[in-house]
Amino acid sequence: MFESIIPLIAFAFVTTFTPGPNNLMLMTSGANIGFIRSLPHVFGVVFGFGFMVFLVGLGASEVFAFFPWLHPLLSFACMGYLLFLAYKIATSNPNLATQQYQPMRFVSAMMFQWVNPKSWSMALTAVSVYNPSASGSGLVLVTAVFMLVNFPSTTAWVVAGKKVRGWLTHEYAIRRFNWAMALLLLFSTLPVMF
């Protein structure tokens, strides 16, 4: 297991830093309300995804093997929820962005991992590729690596959103940014969903 730690870190780095539903929502949060108010969302993603990886490693992925109909049902539920989130982002009032925007709270961000198709893909791949023997120590290592790498990733996306906020000085710019983030949120799920 330990011989694959460098490839595991590289995999965690690439998958957590690339755009996906979590990162795009964190960037939107940073742009709308700044870094500090986005921290519960950040920690919810970090701990929620770590918990998901751990549970998948304990055998949650076996549920899909036993109930094959569950995967398409979960995919449908994921896409429905992401459509709802994209709609909320796209239609938020740019005049009230800072006051109206409600960041995802810690528990909500933790729970979001279970309907995030990219999170499922990452967790299933990480556990099956980097802990093929299903050892307890290997699972703890995979979980820890993802949590450690996920923190700088999520905070980088919030900081990027905060930096973008400086360019969003007019209502139309905020509206376009929110629409772009909503569309990117939807597009980021397509490779995983199909």
N, C-alpha and C positions, 0 to 999 in steps of 0.2 A: 504494500500500500504506500509506504513512504517513498518508494522510488518514483511514484507518479505524482509527487506533490507539486513539482514545477509545472507539469502539464495541467494539473488541477487548478493551480493558481491562475495560470494563463486562461483556462476555460472560464473560471469565475470572473476574471477581469473583463474578458471580452463580452460575456453574456450580461454582466451587470452594468457595464458602461454603455452598451449599445441601446439605441432607442427602443422603447417598449412602453406598455401602458403605465407602469410605475414611474419611469423616468419622465415621460411626457406630462403626467399629472403633477409630478414634483416640480418640473420646470414651470408649469402653469401656476402652481401655488407660489413659487418664488417670485414670479412676475406680478402676481396679484397682491400678495400680502407680505412678502419678504422672508428672510431666512429664519428668524426666531420663531415666528408663528407657524412655520412649516415643520419645525422639529418633531412634534408628535407624529406627523405623517412619516417623516424620515425613520424614526425609531420603530414605528409600526411596520414599515416595509422590511427593515433589517431583521427584527425579531420574528415577524410573521413568516418571512421567507425561510429563515433559519429553522423555525418550528415545522414548517411544511417539509423541508428537506429531511428533517429528522423523522417525521412521521411516515413519509414516503419510504425512507430507508428501513423503517420498522415493519413495513409490509403493506402500507396503504395502496401501493401500486398493484398488489395482488388482487385487490377488489375489482380492478378493471379486467383482469384475466378471468375472474370468476363470473362477473356480470358484464359481458361485452356491450350490452345495450346502454350501460351507464356512461361510457365515454361520449357518444353522440349527444346524450341528454345534457351532460355537463358542458359540452361545447356550445350547445344551443343556449343554455343558461348564461354562460360566459359572454357570448356575443350580445345577448339581450341586455345584460348589465352594462357592457361597454358602450352599447348604443345609447343607453340612458345617460351614462356619464358624458359621452361626447355631446349629446344634446344639451346637458346642463352647462358644459363649458362653452359651447358655441352660442348659447342664448343668454349668457350672463350679461347684465346691464353694464356697459363700460363706464357709465357715469357713477355707478355705485360699486365699482370693482373691489376696492379695498374694504368698504363697509359690508358689502353683500357677500363677497366670496367667503365660503366656509371651507377651510381646509379639511382634509380627511383627518380624523382623530386617530389616536394610537390603535384602539381596538378595531376601528373600521379599516384602517390600513392593514392590520394583521389579517382580518377576515377577507380583505380584497384578494389576497394571494390565492385563495381557494377558487376564485372565479376568473383569475388572470391566466389566459392560455399560455403566455410566455413563461410564467412561473411554473406551471405544470410541466412544460417542455424542459425547462432548465433542471427542475428537481428530478424528474424521471431520468434524464440523461446523466446528471451528475452522480446519482446513486448507482445506476447500472454500469456506468463506465469506470468510475473512480472508486467504487467499493463493490466489485463484482463478487467477492467472497462473502459479502453481507456481514462483515465483522463489526462488532460494536465499536472498537477503536477506530476503524476506518470510517464508520458513520459519523462519529464525533468529529473526526478530522475534516470530513467533507462539509459538515454543518458549520464548524468553526471557520474554515477558510471562506465559505460564502458569506458568513456574517461579517468577518473582518474586511473583506473586499467590498461588500455591499455598502458599508457605511461611507467610505469616500466617494463611491459612485453616486449614491443618492444625494449626498450633500453637494457634489459638483453640479448636478442637474438643478438643484435649488438655487445655487449661486449663479448659474447661467441664467436662470429665469429672473433673478434679481437684477442682473446686469442688463438684460433685455428690457426691463421695466423703465430704465432711463431713456430708451428710445420710444417708449409708448406714451407720448405726451398728449396725443389727441385721441378723441373718442374713436375715430375711424381706425386708428392704428391699433388700439386695444381690441376693437371688434375683430379686425383682421387677424391679429395674433391669436385670439381665442378661437376663431374659426379654423385657423391653420393647425392649432394644437388639437382641436377636436378631430379634424380630418387625419392628422398624423396618428392620433390614438387609434382610430379605426383601421388605418392602413397597416399599423404595426402588428395588428393581430392576424392579418390575412395569411401570411406564410405559415403561421402556427395552426390556424384553423383549417386550412385546406391542403 
